[in-house]
Amino acid sequence: MKAVLVLIGDRLDSAVKVQEILTKYGDYIRTRLGLNLGLCENERNSGFLFLEVCGEMPVNQMCEELNSIGNVKAQCVELTL
């Protein structure tokens, strides 16, 4: 299973750029779960995305594009049994 974890430090500033990249790779994203961390006072504008990806997804390329955005950290994960 391949997954991408994305932490967004300032959603108001970065959300549009993140969405553009996710749309570009949308054919490979099977599951998308977004969590708003706004319940924590010191993280009002931050968010977290979990993406399950499938197929021959260029995962590293997508992570590089996401990491090029300020206040965004993406990490690619692959789990196998």
HTML snippet that shows the backbone in 3Dmol.js (N, CA, C, O; Angstrom):
<script src="https://3Dmol.org/build/3Dmol-min.js"></script>
<div id="view" style="width:600px;height:400px;position:relative"></div>
<script>
const pdb = `
ATOM      1  N   MET A   1       0.842  -1.170   0.000  1.00  0.00           N
ATOM      2  CA  MET A   1       0.000   0.000   0.000  1.00  0.00           C
ATOM      3  C   MET A   1       0.888   1.235   0.000  1.00  0.00           C
ATOM      4  O   MET A   1       1.831   1.339   0.785  1.00  0.00           O
ATOM      5  N   LYS A   2       0.580   2.150  -0.875  1.00  0.00           N
ATOM      6  CA  LYS A   2       1.295   3.417  -0.931  1.00  0.00           C
ATOM      7  C   LYS A   2       0.400   4.507  -0.362  1.00  0.00           C
ATOM      8  O   LYS A   2      -0.802   4.545  -0.625  1.00  0.00           O
ATOM      9  N   ALA A   3       1.006   5.392   0.424  1.00  0.00           N
ATOM     10  CA  ALA A   3       0.264   6.499   1.009  1.00  0.00           C
ATOM     11  C   ALA A   3       1.153   7.738   1.019  1.00  0.00           C
ATOM     12  O   ALA A   3       2.381   7.653   0.990  1.00  0.00           O
ATOM     13  N   VAL A   4       0.494   8.880   1.060  1.00  0.00           N
ATOM     14  CA  VAL A   4       1.189  10.153   1.187  1.00  0.00           C
ATOM     15  C   VAL A   4       0.570  10.881   2.370  1.00  0.00           C
ATOM     16  O   VAL A   4      -0.649  11.038   2.444  1.00  0.00           O
ATOM     17  N   LEU A   5       1.412  11.325   3.295  1.00  0.00           N
ATOM     18  CA  LEU A   5       0.981  12.103   4.445  1.00  0.00           C
ATOM     19  C   LEU A   5       1.385  13.541   4.198  1.00  0.00           C
ATOM     20  O   LEU A   5       2.534  13.816   3.855  1.00  0.00           O
ATOM     21  N   VAL A   6       0.446  14.461   4.370  1.00  0.00           N
ATOM     22  CA  VAL A   6       0.710  15.864   4.077  1.00  0.00           C
ATOM     23  C   VAL A   6       0.300  16.705   5.277  1.00  0.00           C
ATOM     24  O   VAL A   6      -0.841  16.633   5.735  1.00  0.00           O
ATOM     25  N   LEU A   7       1.227  17.495   5.779  1.00  0.00           N
ATOM     26  CA  LEU A   7       0.945  18.433   6.854  1.00  0.00           C
ATOM     27  C   LEU A   7       1.012  19.837   6.264  1.00  0.00           C
ATOM     28  O   LEU A   7       2.010  20.221   5.656  1.00  0.00           O
ATOM     29  N   ILE A   8      -0.058  20.591   6.451  1.00  0.00           N
ATOM     30  CA  ILE A   8      -0.152  21.945   5.904  1.00  0.00           C
ATOM     31  C   ILE A   8      -0.134  22.911   7.075  1.00  0.00           C
ATOM     32  O   ILE A   8      -1.026  22.891   7.923  1.00  0.00           O
ATOM     33  N   GLY A   9       0.894  23.761   7.117  1.00  0.00           N
ATOM     34  CA  GLY A   9       1.061  24.672   8.233  1.00  0.00           C
ATOM     35  C   GLY A   9       0.087  25.835   8.236  1.00  0.00           C
ATOM     36  O   GLY A   9      -0.369  26.256   9.299  1.00  0.00           O
ATOM     37  N   ASP A  10      -0.235  26.354   7.079  1.00  0.00           N
ATOM     38  CA  ASP A  10      -1.165  27.488   6.974  1.00  0.00           C
ATOM     39  C   ASP A  10      -2.095  27.228   5.798  1.00  0.00           C
ATOM     40  O   ASP A  10      -1.779  27.556   4.654  1.00  0.00           O
ATOM     41  N   ARG A  11      -3.246  26.633   6.096  1.00  0.00           N
ATOM     42  CA  ARG A  11      -4.180  26.259   5.031  1.00  0.00           C
ATOM     43  C   ARG A  11      -4.645  27.454   4.223  1.00  0.00           C
ATOM     44  O   ARG A  11      -4.836  27.344   3.012  1.00  0.00           O
ATOM     45  N   LEU A  12      -4.830  28.586   4.868  1.00  0.00           N
ATOM     46  CA  LEU A  12      -5.330  29.762   4.162  1.00  0.00           C
ATOM     47  C   LEU A  12      -4.363  30.209   3.078  1.00  0.00           C
ATOM     48  O   LEU A  12      -4.782  30.712   2.036  1.00  0.00           O
ATOM     49  N   ASP A  13      -3.078  30.028   3.319  1.00  0.00           N
ATOM     50  CA  ASP A  13      -2.059  30.461   2.371  1.00  0.00           C
ATOM     51  C   ASP A  13      -1.730  29.396   1.335  1.00  0.00           C
ATOM     52  O   ASP A  13      -1.401  29.731   0.197  1.00  0.00           O
ATOM     53  N   SER A  14      -1.811  28.123   1.701  1.00  0.00           N
ATOM     54  CA  SER A  14      -1.299  27.040   0.857  1.00  0.00           C
ATOM     55  C   SER A  14      -2.354  26.162   0.195  1.00  0.00           C
ATOM     56  O   SER A  14      -2.026  25.408  -0.721  1.00  0.00           O
ATOM     57  N   ALA A  15      -3.593  26.234   0.623  1.00  0.00           N
ATOM     58  CA  ALA A  15      -4.616  25.276   0.183  1.00  0.00           C
ATOM     59  C   ALA A  15      -4.818  25.257  -1.330  1.00  0.00           C
ATOM     60  O   ALA A  15      -4.979  24.183  -1.909  1.00  0.00           O
ATOM     61  N   VAL A  16      -4.814  26.397  -1.969  1.00  0.00           N
ATOM     62  CA  VAL A  16      -5.056  26.438  -3.416  1.00  0.00           C
ATOM     63  C   VAL A  16      -3.932  25.741  -4.166  1.00  0.00           C
ATOM     64  O   VAL A  16      -4.190  24.992  -5.109  1.00  0.00           O
ATOM     65  N   LYS A  17      -2.690  25.975  -3.763  1.00  0.00           N
ATOM     66  CA  LYS A  17      -1.548  25.343  -4.417  1.00  0.00           C
ATOM     67  C   LYS A  17      -1.554  23.837  -4.191  1.00  0.00           C
ATOM     68  O   LYS A  17      -1.274  23.067  -5.109  1.00  0.00           O
ATOM     69  N   VAL A  18      -1.874  23.419  -2.971  1.00  0.00           N
ATOM     70  CA  VAL A  18      -1.955  21.993  -2.664  1.00  0.00           C
ATOM     71  C   VAL A  18      -3.044  21.345  -3.513  1.00  0.00           C
ATOM     72  O   VAL A  18      -2.826  20.278  -4.088  1.00  0.00           O
ATOM     73  N   GLN A  19      -4.198  21.970  -3.598  1.00  0.00           N
ATOM     74  CA  GLN A  19      -5.308  21.419  -4.370  1.00  0.00           C
ATOM     75  C   GLN A  19      -4.950  21.276  -5.845  1.00  0.00           C
ATOM     76  O   GLN A  19      -5.339  20.295  -6.479  1.00  0.00           O
ATOM     77  N   GLU A  20      -4.217  22.237  -6.401  1.00  0.00           N
ATOM     78  CA  GLU A  20      -3.807  22.148  -7.802  1.00  0.00           C
ATOM     79  C   GLU A  20      -2.946  20.904  -8.043  1.00  0.00           C
ATOM     80  O   GLU A  20      -3.112  20.214  -9.049  1.00  0.00           O
ATOM     81  N   ILE A  21      -2.040  20.627  -7.129  1.00  0.00           N
ATOM     82  CA  ILE A  21      -1.183  19.449  -7.273  1.00  0.00           C
ATOM     83  C   ILE A  21      -1.996  18.171  -7.110  1.00  0.00           C
ATOM     84  O   ILE A  21      -1.807  17.219  -7.868  1.00  0.00           O
ATOM     85  N   LEU A  22      -2.900  18.136  -6.132  1.00  0.00           N
ATOM     86  CA  LEU A  22      -3.721  16.943  -5.939  1.00  0.00           C
ATOM     87  C   LEU A  22      -4.630  16.691  -7.145  1.00  0.00           C
ATOM     88  O   LEU A  22      -4.875  15.540  -7.506  1.00  0.00           O
ATOM     89  N   THR A  23      -5.120  17.745  -7.757  1.00  0.00           N
ATOM     90  CA  THR A  23      -5.941  17.593  -8.967  1.00  0.00           C
ATOM     91  C   THR A  23      -5.114  17.007 -10.103  1.00  0.00           C
ATOM     92  O   THR A  23      -5.594  16.156 -10.851  1.00  0.00           O
ATOM     93  N   LYS A  24      -3.883  17.459 -10.229  1.00  0.00           N
ATOM     94  CA  LYS A  24      -2.976  16.961 -11.277  1.00  0.00           C
ATOM     95  C   LYS A  24      -2.789  15.447 -11.159  1.00  0.00           C
ATOM     96  O   LYS A  24      -2.717  14.749 -12.171  1.00  0.00           O
ATOM     97  N   TYR A  25      -2.710  14.943  -9.929  1.00  0.00           N
ATOM     98  CA  TYR A  25      -2.488  13.512  -9.697  1.00  0.00           C
ATOM     99  C   TYR A  25      -3.772  12.791  -9.271  1.00  0.00           C
ATOM    100  O   TYR A  25      -3.714  11.681  -8.741  1.00  0.00           O
ATOM    101  N   GLY A  26      -4.899  13.404  -9.495  1.00  0.00           N
ATOM    102  CA  GLY A  26      -6.172  12.881  -9.011  1.00  0.00           C
ATOM    103  C   GLY A  26      -6.534  11.488  -9.486  1.00  0.00           C
ATOM    104  O   GLY A  26      -7.225  10.760  -8.774  1.00  0.00           O
ATOM    105  N   ASP A  27      -6.083  11.096 -10.674  1.00  0.00           N
ATOM    106  CA  ASP A  27      -6.395   9.758 -11.183  1.00  0.00           C
ATOM    107  C   ASP A  27      -5.739   8.658 -10.360  1.00  0.00           C
ATOM    108  O   ASP A  27      -6.146   7.499 -10.446  1.00  0.00           O
ATOM    109  N   TYR A  28      -4.734   9.000  -9.568  1.00  0.00           N
ATOM    110  CA  TYR A  28      -4.012   8.012  -8.764  1.00  0.00           C
ATOM    111  C   TYR A  28      -4.443   8.005  -7.303  1.00  0.00           C
ATOM    112  O   TYR A  28      -4.027   7.125  -6.549  1.00  0.00           O
ATOM    113  N   ILE A  29      -5.263   8.961  -6.887  1.00  0.00           N
ATOM    114  CA  ILE A  29      -5.655   9.062  -5.478  1.00  0.00           C
ATOM    115  C   ILE A  29      -6.943   8.279  -5.258  1.00  0.00           C
ATOM    116  O   ILE A  29      -8.005   8.649  -5.761  1.00  0.00           O
ATOM    117  N   ARG A  30      -6.833   7.189  -4.495  1.00  0.00           N
ATOM    118  CA  ARG A  30      -7.992   6.330  -4.221  1.00  0.00           C
ATOM    119  C   ARG A  30      -8.779   6.861  -3.030  1.00  0.00           C
ATOM    120  O   ARG A  30     -10.009   6.903  -3.066  1.00  0.00           O
ATOM    121  N   THR A  31      -8.074   7.266  -1.972  1.00  0.00           N
ATOM    122  CA  THR A  31      -8.716   7.740  -0.751  1.00  0.00           C
ATOM    123  C   THR A  31      -8.059   9.045  -0.327  1.00  0.00           C
ATOM    124  O   THR A  31      -6.836   9.181  -0.368  1.00  0.00           O
ATOM    125  N   ARG A  32      -8.881   9.995   0.079  1.00  0.00           N
ATOM    126  CA  ARG A  32      -8.365  11.272   0.585  1.00  0.00           C
ATOM    127  C   ARG A  32      -9.115  11.590   1.866  1.00  0.00           C
ATOM    128  O   ARG A  32     -10.343  11.668   1.883  1.00  0.00           O
ATOM    129  N   LEU A  33      -8.358  11.773   2.936  1.00  0.00           N
ATOM    130  CA  LEU A  33      -8.939  12.118   4.226  1.00  0.00           C
ATOM    131  C   LEU A  33      -8.257  13.392   4.706  1.00  0.00           C
ATOM    132  O   LEU A  33      -7.036  13.433   4.859  1.00  0.00           O
ATOM    133  N   GLY A  34      -9.038  14.410   4.939  1.00  0.00           N
ATOM    134  CA  GLY A  34      -8.494  15.675   5.404  1.00  0.00           C
ATOM    135  C   GLY A  34      -8.951  15.970   6.816  1.00  0.00           C
ATOM    136  O   GLY A  34     -10.136  15.858   7.130  1.00  0.00           O
ATOM    137  N   LEU A  35      -8.011  16.346   7.667  1.00  0.00           N
ATOM    138  CA  LEU A  35      -8.315  16.669   9.052  1.00  0.00           C
ATOM    139  C   LEU A  35      -7.919  18.104   9.330  1.00  0.00           C
ATOM    140  O   LEU A  35      -6.790  18.513   9.058  1.00  0.00           O
ATOM    141  N   ASN A  36      -8.837  18.851   9.862  1.00  0.00           N
ATOM    142  CA  ASN A  36      -8.567  20.235  10.245  1.00  0.00           C
ATOM    143  C   ASN A  36      -8.075  20.221  11.677  1.00  0.00           C
ATOM    144  O   ASN A  36      -8.777  19.757  12.576  1.00  0.00           O
ATOM    145  N   LEU A  37      -6.881  20.724  11.892  1.00  0.00           N
ATOM    146  CA  LEU A  37      -6.320  20.729  13.241  1.00  0.00           C
ATOM    147  C   LEU A  37      -6.738  21.959  14.029  1.00  0.00           C
ATOM    148  O   LEU A  37      -6.119  22.291  15.040  1.00  0.00           O
ATOM    149  N   GLY A  38      -7.776  22.632  13.575  1.00  0.00           N
ATOM    150  CA  GLY A  38      -8.224  23.870  14.190  1.00  0.00           C
ATOM    151  C   GLY A  38      -8.702  23.737  15.616  1.00  0.00           C
ATOM    152  O   GLY A  38      -8.913  24.749  16.284  1.00  0.00           O
ATOM    153  N   LEU A  39      -8.881  22.524  16.107  1.00  0.00           N
ATOM    154  CA  LEU A  39      -9.327  22.354  17.485  1.00  0.00           C
ATOM    155  C   LEU A  39      -8.231  22.713  18.474  1.00  0.00           C
ATOM    156  O   LEU A  39      -8.507  23.038  19.629  1.00  0.00           O
ATOM    157  N   CYS A  40      -6.989  22.654  18.017  1.00  0.00           N
ATOM    158  CA  CYS A  40      -5.862  23.041  18.866  1.00  0.00           C
ATOM    159  C   CYS A  40      -5.594  24.522  18.639  1.00  0.00           C
ATOM    160  O   CYS A  40      -5.350  24.949  17.510  1.00  0.00           O
ATOM    161  N   GLU A  41      -5.640  25.288  19.691  1.00  0.00           N
ATOM    162  CA  GLU A  41      -5.556  26.742  19.557  1.00  0.00           C
ATOM    163  C   GLU A  41      -4.295  27.201  18.840  1.00  0.00           C
ATOM    164  O   GLU A  41      -4.360  28.144  18.050  1.00  0.00           O
ATOM    165  N   ASN A  42      -3.147  26.569  19.086  1.00  0.00           N
ATOM    166  CA  ASN A  42      -1.915  27.010  18.461  1.00  0.00           C
ATOM    167  C   ASN A  42      -1.760  26.497  17.027  1.00  0.00           C
ATOM    168  O   ASN A  42      -0.768  26.810  16.369  1.00  0.00           O
ATOM    169  N   GLU A  43      -2.710  25.726  16.539  1.00  0.00           N
ATOM    170  CA  GLU A  43      -2.658  25.189  15.176  1.00  0.00           C
ATOM    171  C   GLU A  43      -3.935  25.536  14.423  1.00  0.00           C
ATOM    172  O   GLU A  43      -4.445  24.717  13.659  1.00  0.00           O
ATOM    173  N   ARG A  44      -4.447  26.726  14.629  1.00  0.00           N
ATOM    174  CA  ARG A  44      -5.746  27.118  14.073  1.00  0.00           C
ATOM    175  C   ARG A  44      -5.860  26.897  12.578  1.00  0.00           C
ATOM    176  O   ARG A  44      -6.890  26.419  12.101  1.00  0.00           O
ATOM    177  N   ASN A  45      -4.833  27.234  11.839  1.00  0.00           N
ATOM    178  CA  ASN A  45      -4.937  27.194  10.381  1.00  0.00           C
ATOM    179  C   ASN A  45      -4.247  26.000   9.757  1.00  0.00           C
ATOM    180  O   ASN A  45      -4.093  25.955   8.537  1.00  0.00           O
ATOM    181  N   SER A  46      -3.826  25.033  10.554  1.00  0.00           N
ATOM    182  CA  SER A  46      -3.102  23.908   9.994  1.00  0.00           C
ATOM    183  C   SER A  46      -4.045  22.757   9.666  1.00  0.00           C
ATOM    184  O   SER A  46      -5.170  22.691  10.162  1.00  0.00           O
ATOM    185  N   GLY A  47      -3.565  21.862   8.826  1.00  0.00           N
ATOM    186  CA  GLY A  47      -4.365  20.714   8.430  1.00  0.00           C
ATOM    187  C   GLY A  47      -3.485  19.528   8.102  1.00  0.00           C
ATOM    188  O   GLY A  47      -2.272  19.655   7.937  1.00  0.00           O
ATOM    189  N   PHE A  48      -4.119  18.373   8.010  1.00  0.00           N
ATOM    190  CA  PHE A  48      -3.413  17.122   7.721  1.00  0.00           C
ATOM    191  C   PHE A  48      -4.204  16.359   6.668  1.00  0.00           C
ATOM    192  O   PHE A  48      -5.427  16.256   6.757  1.00  0.00           O
ATOM    193  N   LEU A  49      -3.506  15.825   5.672  1.00  0.00           N
ATOM    194  CA  LEU A  49      -4.132  15.000   4.643  1.00  0.00           C
ATOM    195  C   LEU A  49      -3.508  13.615   4.643  1.00  0.00           C
ATOM    196  O   LEU A  49      -2.290  13.467   4.751  1.00  0.00           O
ATOM    197  N   PHE A  50      -4.356  12.608   4.520  1.00  0.00           N
ATOM    198  CA  PHE A  50      -3.916  11.245   4.281  1.00  0.00           C
ATOM    199  C   PHE A  50      -4.397  10.873   2.889  1.00  0.00           C
ATOM    200  O   PHE A  50      -5.591  10.960   2.602  1.00  0.00           O
ATOM    201  N   LEU A  51      -3.487  10.461   2.029  1.00  0.00           N
ATOM    202  CA  LEU A  51      -3.835  10.062   0.672  1.00  0.00           C
ATOM    203  C   LEU A  51      -3.412   8.621   0.450  1.00  0.00           C
ATOM    204  O   LEU A  51      -2.241   8.284   0.629  1.00  0.00           O
ATOM    205  N   GLU A  52      -4.346   7.771   0.064  1.00  0.00           N
ATOM    206  CA  GLU A  52      -4.016   6.422  -0.378  1.00  0.00           C
ATOM    207  C   GLU A  52      -3.913   6.490  -1.887  1.00  0.00           C
ATOM    208  O   GLU A  52      -4.855   6.909  -2.560  1.00  0.00           O
ATOM    209  N   VAL A  53      -2.774   6.081  -2.422  1.00  0.00           N
ATOM    210  CA  VAL A  53      -2.563   6.180  -3.866  1.00  0.00           C
ATOM    211  C   VAL A  53      -2.454   4.787  -4.472  1.00  0.00           C
ATOM    212  O   VAL A  53      -2.116   3.822  -3.787  1.00  0.00           O
ATOM    213  N   CYS A  54      -2.746   4.696  -5.765  1.00  0.00           N
ATOM    214  CA  CYS A  54      -2.773   3.401  -6.431  1.00  0.00           C
ATOM    215  C   CYS A  54      -2.141   3.504  -7.810  1.00  0.00           C
ATOM    216  O   CYS A  54      -1.814   4.591  -8.286  1.00  0.00           O
ATOM    217  N   GLY A  55      -1.979   2.349  -8.438  1.00  0.00           N
ATOM    218  CA  GLY A  55      -1.431   2.308  -9.788  1.00  0.00           C
ATOM    219  C   GLY A  55       0.045   2.663  -9.812  1.00  0.00           C
ATOM    220  O   GLY A  55       0.735   2.597  -8.794  1.00  0.00           O
ATOM    221  N   GLU A  56       0.506   3.031 -10.967  1.00  0.00           N
ATOM    222  CA  GLU A  56       1.906   3.412 -11.145  1.00  0.00           C
ATOM    223  C   GLU A  56       2.076   4.902 -10.883  1.00  0.00           C
ATOM    224  O   GLU A  56       2.576   5.654 -11.720  1.00  0.00           O
ATOM    225  N   MET A  57       1.657   5.288  -9.731  1.00  0.00           N
ATOM    226  CA  MET A  57       1.672   6.680  -9.299  1.00  0.00           C
ATOM    227  C   MET A  57       3.104   7.174  -9.129  1.00  0.00           C
ATOM    228  O   MET A  57       3.907   6.516  -8.468  1.00  0.00           O
ATOM    229  N   PRO A  58       3.436   8.321  -9.715  1.00  0.00           N
ATOM    230  CA  PRO A  58       4.754   8.922  -9.473  1.00  0.00           C
ATOM    231  C   PRO A  58       4.770   9.625  -8.112  1.00  0.00           C
ATOM    232  O   PRO A  58       4.794  10.853  -8.029  1.00  0.00           O
ATOM    233  N   VAL A  59       4.756   8.810  -7.044  1.00  0.00           N
ATOM    234  CA  VAL A  59       4.592   9.309  -5.678  1.00  0.00           C
ATOM    235  C   VAL A  59       5.689  10.300  -5.311  1.00  0.00           C
ATOM    236  O   VAL A  59       5.408  11.365  -4.761  1.00  0.00           O
ATOM    237  N   ASN A  60       6.926   9.956  -5.613  1.00  0.00           N
ATOM    238  CA  ASN A  60       8.028  10.846  -5.221  1.00  0.00           C
ATOM    239  C   ASN A  60       7.927  12.200  -5.908  1.00  0.00           C
ATOM    240  O   ASN A  60       8.252  13.227  -5.313  1.00  0.00           O
ATOM    241  N   GLN A  61       7.479  12.201  -7.151  1.00  0.00           N
ATOM    242  CA  GLN A  61       7.320  13.458  -7.879  1.00  0.00           C
ATOM    243  C   GLN A  61       6.244  14.323  -7.230  1.00  0.00           C
ATOM    244  O   GLN A  61       6.424  15.532  -7.078  1.00  0.00           O
ATOM    245  N   MET A  62       5.132  13.711  -6.850  1.00  0.00           N
ATOM    246  CA  MET A  62       4.071  14.475  -6.194  1.00  0.00           C
ATOM    247  C   MET A  62       4.553  15.029  -4.857  1.00  0.00           C
ATOM    248  O   MET A  62       4.258  16.176  -4.521  1.00  0.00           O
ATOM    249  N   CYS A  63       5.295  14.220  -4.088  1.00  0.00           N
ATOM    250  CA  CYS A  63       5.811  14.689  -2.799  1.00  0.00           C
ATOM    251  C   CYS A  63       6.778  15.856  -2.997  1.00  0.00           C
ATOM    252  O   CYS A  63       6.753  16.812  -2.221  1.00  0.00           O
ATOM    253  N   GLU A  64       7.620  15.793  -4.016  1.00  0.00           N
ATOM    254  CA  GLU A  64       8.542  16.890  -4.292  1.00  0.00           C
ATOM    255  C   GLU A  64       7.779  18.174  -4.607  1.00  0.00           C
ATOM    256  O   GLU A  64       8.143  19.250  -4.131  1.00  0.00           O
ATOM    257  N   GLU A  65       6.726  18.060  -5.407  1.00  0.00           N
ATOM    258  CA  GLU A  65       5.925  19.237  -5.753  1.00  0.00           C
ATOM    259  C   GLU A  65       5.240  19.816  -4.521  1.00  0.00           C
ATOM    260  O   GLU A  65       5.201  21.033  -4.345  1.00  0.00           O
ATOM    261  N   LEU A  66       4.701  18.948  -3.669  1.00  0.00           N
ATOM    262  CA  LEU A  66       4.051  19.430  -2.452  1.00  0.00           C
ATOM    263  C   LEU A  66       5.065  20.071  -1.507  1.00  0.00           C
ATOM    264  O   LEU A  66       4.778  21.097  -0.890  1.00  0.00           O
ATOM    265  N   ASN A  67       6.246  19.473  -1.392  1.00  0.00           N
ATOM    266  CA  ASN A  67       7.270  20.012  -0.500  1.00  0.00           C
ATOM    267  C   ASN A  67       7.851  21.334  -0.994  1.00  0.00           C
ATOM    268  O   ASN A  67       8.488  22.054  -0.224  1.00  0.00           O
ATOM    269  N   SER A  68       7.642  21.656  -2.255  1.00  0.00           N
ATOM    270  CA  SER A  68       8.141  22.928  -2.782  1.00  0.00           C
ATOM    271  C   SER A  68       7.266  24.114  -2.333  1.00  0.00           C
ATOM    272  O   SER A  68       7.647  25.273  -2.503  1.00  0.00           O
ATOM    273  N   ILE A  69       6.110  23.813  -1.768  1.00  0.00           N
ATOM    274  CA  ILE A  69       5.209  24.859  -1.264  1.00  0.00           C
ATOM    275  C   ILE A  69       5.621  25.190   0.166  1.00  0.00           C
ATOM    276  O   ILE A  69       5.833  24.290   0.979  1.00  0.00           O
ATOM    277  N   GLY A  70       5.731  26.460   0.466  1.00  0.00           N
ATOM    278  CA  GLY A  70       6.060  26.868   1.830  1.00  0.00           C
ATOM    279  C   GLY A  70       4.994  26.406   2.804  1.00  0.00           C
ATOM    280  O   GLY A  70       3.811  26.393   2.463  1.00  0.00           O
ATOM    281  N   ASN A  71       5.388  26.029   4.006  1.00  0.00           N
ATOM    282  CA  ASN A  71       4.473  25.575   5.063  1.00  0.00           C
ATOM    283  C   ASN A  71       3.774  24.263   4.747  1.00  0.00           C
ATOM    284  O   ASN A  71       2.742  23.959   5.345  1.00  0.00           O
ATOM    285  N   VAL A  72       4.320  23.473   3.813  1.00  0.00           N
ATOM    286  CA  VAL A  72       3.754  22.163   3.486  1.00  0.00           C
ATOM    287  C   VAL A  72       4.859  21.124   3.574  1.00  0.00           C
ATOM    288  O   VAL A  72       5.953  21.323   3.046  1.00  0.00           O
ATOM    289  N   LYS A  73       4.568  20.016   4.241  1.00  0.00           N
ATOM    290  CA  LYS A  73       5.501  18.902   4.338  1.00  0.00           C
ATOM    291  C   LYS A  73       4.770  17.640   3.929  1.00  0.00           C
ATOM    292  O   LYS A  73       3.761  17.273   4.532  1.00  0.00           O
ATOM    293  N   ALA A  74       5.286  16.968   2.892  1.00  0.00           N
ATOM    294  CA  ALA A  74       4.692  15.726   2.408  1.00  0.00           C
ATOM    295  C   ALA A  74       5.698  14.602   2.564  1.00  0.00           C
ATOM    296  O   ALA A  74       6.894  14.785   2.338  1.00  0.00           O
ATOM    297  N   GLN A  75       5.201  13.438   2.951  1.00  0.00           N
ATOM    298  CA  GLN A  75       6.061  12.276   3.106  1.00  0.00           C
ATOM    299  C   GLN A  75       5.384  11.074   2.462  1.00  0.00           C
ATOM    300  O   GLN A  75       4.213  10.794   2.715  1.00  0.00           O
ATOM    301  N   CYS A  76       6.127  10.383   1.641  1.00  0.00           N
ATOM    302  CA  CYS A  76       5.622   9.187   0.968  1.00  0.00           C
ATOM    303  C   CYS A  76       5.922   7.970   1.834  1.00  0.00           C
ATOM    304  O   CYS A  76       7.006   7.848   2.403  1.00  0.00           O
ATOM    305  N   VAL A  77       4.937   7.064   1.926  1.00  0.00           N
ATOM    306  CA  VAL A  77       5.058   5.880   2.747  1.00  0.00           C
ATOM    307  C   VAL A  77       4.596   4.682   1.933  1.00  0.00           C
ATOM    308  O   VAL A  77       3.586   4.749   1.233  1.00  0.00           O
ATOM    309  N   GLU A  78       5.343   3.581   2.029  1.00  0.00           N
ATOM    310  CA  GLU A  78       4.892   2.344   1.383  1.00  0.00           C
ATOM    311  C   GLU A  78       4.984   1.226   2.403  1.00  0.00           C
ATOM    312  O   GLU A  78       6.041   1.001   2.992  1.00  0.00           O
ATOM    313  N   LEU A  79       3.867   0.516   2.615  1.00  0.00           N
ATOM    314  CA  LEU A  79       3.801  -0.574   3.551  1.00  0.00           C
ATOM    315  C   LEU A  79       3.496  -1.864   2.804  1.00  0.00           C
ATOM    316  O   LEU A  79       2.615  -1.905   1.946  1.00  0.00           O
ATOM    317  N   THR A  80       4.230  -2.907   3.138  1.00  0.00           N
ATOM    318  CA  THR A  80       3.966  -4.215   2.534  1.00  0.00           C
ATOM    319  C   THR A  80       3.999  -5.270   3.629  1.00  0.00           C
ATOM    320  O   THR A  80       4.629  -5.087   4.671  1.00  0.00           O
ATOM    321  N   LEU A  81       3.322  -6.359   3.381  1.00  0.00           N
ATOM    322  CA  LEU A  81       3.330  -7.505   4.318  1.00  0.00           C
ATOM    323  C   LEU A  81       4.259  -8.568   3.799  1.00  0.00           C
ATOM    324  O   LEU A  81       4.415  -9.613   4.430  1.00  0.00           O
TER     325      LEU A  81
END
`;
const viewer = $3Dmol.createViewer("view");
viewer.addModel(pdb, "pdb");
viewer.setStyle({}, {cartoon: {color: "spectrum"}});
viewer.zoomTo();
viewer.render();
</script>
